[in-house]
Amino acid sequence: MAGEADTELGVDLEGRSMNKMSLITRIRRRFKDSSGQSTTEYILILAIVVMIASKMRNKLQGSVDKAITGVDGVIQGTVSELGTQ
C-alpha cells in the first residue's frame, strides 16, 4: 500500500525516509513488544557475570595456581617414591 512503512529499512514504500514521529512510534512498539525481553535479560545477566569474573580474575587465578602447584607436588612426590622402589 502507498505510504506504508517498512520498519526494517527505515523508509516507506515510496522511498521517503521516515520522519521523527515514525521513529518514536517504532521505538514505542519495540518497548511494548515483550517477546524478546527474556533473551535480553539473559544477555544482561551474562554480561554482569562476565564483569564480576573479570574483576575477580586475579584472586581466582592465584587460587587455581596454588591448587595446581599442590597437585603437581603430590604427583612429583609419588613419582619420586615410585622411582626409588
C-alpha atoms as an extended CHARMM CRD file, in Angstrom:
* protein
*
        85  EXT
         1         1  MET       CA              0.0000000000        0.0000000000        0.0000000000  PROA      1               0.0000000000
         2         2  ALA       CA              1.2340000000        3.5060000000       -0.7370000000  PROA      2               0.0000000000
         3         3  GLY       CA              2.8790000000        5.2070000000        2.2160000000  PROA      3               0.0000000000
         4         4  GLU       CA              3.0830000000        2.0390000000        4.2740000000  PROA      4               0.0000000000
         5         5  ALA       CA              6.2900000000        1.9310000000        6.3340000000  PROA      5               0.0000000000
         6         6  ASP       CA              8.9520000000       -0.7280000000        6.1360000000  PROA      6               0.0000000000
         7         7  THR       CA             10.3630000000       -0.6020000000        9.6730000000  PROA      7               0.0000000000
         8         8  GLU       CA             13.3810000000       -2.7120000000        8.8150000000  PROA      8               0.0000000000
         9         9  LEU       CA             14.7110000000       -0.3280000000        6.1810000000  PROA      9               0.0000000000
        10        10  GLY       CA             13.5680000000        2.9190000000        7.7610000000  PROA      10              0.0000000000
        11        11  VAL       CA             11.8830000000        4.0630000000        4.5400000000  PROA      11              0.0000000000
        12        12  ASP       CA              8.3180000000        3.9390000000        3.3490000000  PROA      12              0.0000000000
        13        13  LEU       CA              7.3470000000        2.1000000000        0.1840000000  PROA      13              0.0000000000
        14        14  GLU       CA              7.5460000000        5.3180000000       -1.8270000000  PROA      14              0.0000000000
        15        15  GLY       CA             11.2350000000        5.6600000000       -0.9460000000  PROA      15              0.0000000000
        16        16  ARG       CA             10.9020000000        8.5350000000        1.5370000000  PROA      16              0.0000000000
        17        17  SER       CA             12.8830000000        8.4210000000        4.7460000000  PROA      17              0.0000000000
        18        18  MET       CA             10.7940000000        8.0180000000        7.8680000000  PROA      18              0.0000000000
        19        19  ASN       CA             10.2000000000       11.1570000000        9.9300000000  PROA      19              0.0000000000
        20        20  LYS       CA             10.8710000000       11.5940000000       13.6500000000  PROA      20              0.0000000000
        21        21  MET       CA              7.3260000000       10.7160000000       14.6130000000  PROA      21              0.0000000000
        22        22  SER       CA              7.6090000000        7.3850000000       12.8370000000  PROA      22              0.0000000000
        23        23  LEU       CA             10.8800000000        6.7080000000       14.6790000000  PROA      23              0.0000000000
        24        24  ILE       CA              9.2200000000        7.4240000000       18.0150000000  PROA      24              0.0000000000
        25        25  THR       CA              6.3350000000        5.1600000000       17.0490000000  PROA      25              0.0000000000
        26        26  ARG       CA              8.7660000000        2.3480000000       16.1770000000  PROA      26              0.0000000000
        27        27  ILE       CA             10.6020000000        2.7590000000       19.4960000000  PROA      27              0.0000000000
        28        28  ARG       CA              7.3310000000        2.6340000000       21.4360000000  PROA      28              0.0000000000
        29        29  ARG       CA              6.3220000000       -0.5230000000       19.5910000000  PROA      29              0.0000000000
        30        30  ARG       CA              9.6310000000       -2.1430000000       20.4690000000  PROA      30              0.0000000000
        31        31  PHE       CA              9.1310000000       -1.4450000000       24.1770000000  PROA      31              0.0000000000
        32        32  LYS       CA              5.5400000000       -2.7190000000       24.0960000000  PROA      32              0.0000000000
        33        33  ASP       CA              6.6300000000       -5.9880000000       22.4640000000  PROA      33              0.0000000000
        34        34  SER       CA              7.8470000000       -8.1920000000       25.3180000000  PROA      34              0.0000000000
        35        35  SER       CA              8.6320000000      -11.3210000000       23.2870000000  PROA      35              0.0000000000
        36        36  GLY       CA             12.3880000000      -10.6750000000       23.2230000000  PROA      36              0.0000000000
        37        37  GLN       CA             12.7500000000       -9.4590000000       26.7830000000  PROA      37              0.0000000000
        38        38  SER       CA             13.7280000000      -12.8120000000       28.2470000000  PROA      38              0.0000000000
        39        39  THR       CA             16.6410000000      -13.1030000000       25.8250000000  PROA      39              0.0000000000
        40        40  THR       CA             17.7300000000       -9.5730000000       26.6640000000  PROA      40              0.0000000000
        41        41  GLU       CA             17.5520000000      -10.3300000000       30.3650000000  PROA      41              0.0000000000
        42        42  TYR       CA             19.7270000000      -13.4210000000       29.9240000000  PROA      42              0.0000000000
        43        43  ILE       CA             22.2850000000      -11.3880000000       27.9890000000  PROA      43              0.0000000000
        44        44  LEU       CA             22.3720000000       -8.7370000000       30.7210000000  PROA      44              0.0000000000
        45        45  ILE       CA             22.8250000000      -11.3580000000       33.4340000000  PROA      45              0.0000000000
        46        46  LEU       CA             25.6230000000      -12.9710000000       31.4300000000  PROA      46              0.0000000000
        47        47  ALA       CA             27.3030000000       -9.5860000000       30.9910000000  PROA      47              0.0000000000
        48        48  ILE       CA             27.1710000000       -8.9790000000       34.7550000000  PROA      48              0.0000000000
        49        49  VAL       CA             28.6350000000      -12.4170000000       35.4830000000  PROA      49              0.0000000000
        50        50  VAL       CA             31.4520000000      -11.8090000000       32.9930000000  PROA      50              0.0000000000
        51        51  MET       CA             32.2040000000       -8.4100000000       34.5560000000  PROA      51              0.0000000000
        52        52  ILE       CA             32.3480000000       -9.9140000000       38.0500000000  PROA      52              0.0000000000
        53        53  ALA       CA             34.5260000000      -12.7870000000       36.8350000000  PROA      53              0.0000000000
        54        54  SER       CA             36.9340000000      -10.3830000000       35.1500000000  PROA      54              0.0000000000
        55        55  LYS       CA             37.1860000000       -8.3330000000       38.3690000000  PROA      55              0.0000000000
        56        56  MET       CA             37.8520000000      -11.4900000000       40.4070000000  PROA      56              0.0000000000
        57        57  ARG       CA             40.2520000000      -12.9370000000       37.8460000000  PROA      57              0.0000000000
        58        58  ASN       CA             43.4810000000      -12.2430000000       39.7440000000  PROA      58              0.0000000000
        59        59  LYS       CA             42.1770000000      -13.6880000000       43.0130000000  PROA      59              0.0000000000
        60        60  LEU       CA             40.7720000000      -16.7340000000       41.2340000000  PROA      60              0.0000000000
        61        61  GLN       CA             43.9410000000      -17.1830000000       39.1970000000  PROA      61              0.0000000000
        62        62  GLY       CA             46.0360000000      -17.1980000000       42.3910000000  PROA      62              0.0000000000
        63        63  SER       CA             43.8120000000      -19.8660000000       43.9480000000  PROA      63              0.0000000000
        64        64  VAL       CA             43.9510000000      -22.0300000000       40.8310000000  PROA      64              0.0000000000
        65        65  ASP       CA             47.7470000000      -21.6640000000       40.6350000000  PROA      65              0.0000000000
        66        66  LYS       CA             48.0870000000      -22.7850000000       44.2780000000  PROA      66              0.0000000000
        67        67  ALA       CA             45.8440000000      -25.7850000000       43.6600000000  PROA      67              0.0000000000
        68        68  ILE       CA             47.7930000000      -26.7990000000       40.5500000000  PROA      68              0.0000000000
        69        69  THR       CA             51.0980000000      -26.3800000000       42.3910000000  PROA      69              0.0000000000
        70        70  GLY       CA             49.8000000000      -28.5840000000       45.2060000000  PROA      70              0.0000000000
        71        71  VAL       CA             48.6610000000      -31.2900000000       42.8030000000  PROA      71              0.0000000000
        72        72  ASP       CA             51.9830000000      -31.0580000000       40.9530000000  PROA      72              0.0000000000
        73        73  GLY       CA             53.8540000000      -31.5150000000       44.2460000000  PROA      73              0.0000000000
        74        74  VAL       CA             51.8230000000      -34.6090000000       45.0990000000  PROA      74              0.0000000000
        75        75  ILE       CA             52.4360000000      -36.0720000000       41.6420000000  PROA      75              0.0000000000
        76        76  GLN       CA             56.1810000000      -35.3490000000       41.7980000000  PROA      76              0.0000000000
        77        77  GLY       CA             56.3900000000      -36.8990000000       45.2810000000  PROA      77              0.0000000000
        78        78  THR       CA             54.5690000000      -40.0240000000       44.1360000000  PROA      78              0.0000000000
        79        79  VAL       CA             56.7570000000      -40.3510000000       41.0470000000  PROA      79              0.0000000000
        80        80  SER       CA             59.9640000000      -39.9620000000       43.0460000000  PROA      80              0.0000000000
        81        81  GLU       CA             58.7630000000      -42.5670000000       45.5870000000  PROA      81              0.0000000000
        82        82  LEU       CA             57.9380000000      -44.9960000000       42.7920000000  PROA      82              0.0000000000
        83        83  GLY       CA             61.3390000000      -44.3800000000       41.2240000000  PROA      83              0.0000000000
        84        84  THR       CA             63.2120000000      -45.3280000000       44.4300000000  PROA      84              0.0000000000
        85        85  GLN       CA             61.3970000000      -48.6270000000       44.8930000000  PROA      85              0.0000000000
